[in-house]
Amino acid sequence: MAGFEEVEIMTKPVSREYEERWGRTLSIGEYIMSSAITAKKPVTNEGKEVTKNGY
C-alpha cells in the first residue's frame, strides 16, 4: 500500500440512527460498517529512520 507499514482496519457496526438516516426505509445495517484505517509510513531524516502516522 504505497509504502505504508502496519496497516490496520478497525470496523464496527453503525448505530441504528445512522442506518435509518442513510437507509431510509431499507434495512442496510448488515451491509454497512463504520471503519477507521491507521498506518505508519517510514520517513528518513538525515539517515535516521523515523515513523509518521498516515491517515
Sequence and secondary structure as in RCSB ss.txt:
>XXXX:A:sequence
MAGFEEVEIMTKPVSREYEERWGRTLSIGEYIMSSAITAKKPVTNEGKEVTKNGY
>XXXX:A:secstr
 TT EEEEEEEEE  HHHHHHHHTTS  TTT EEEEEEEEEEEEETTEEEEEEE 
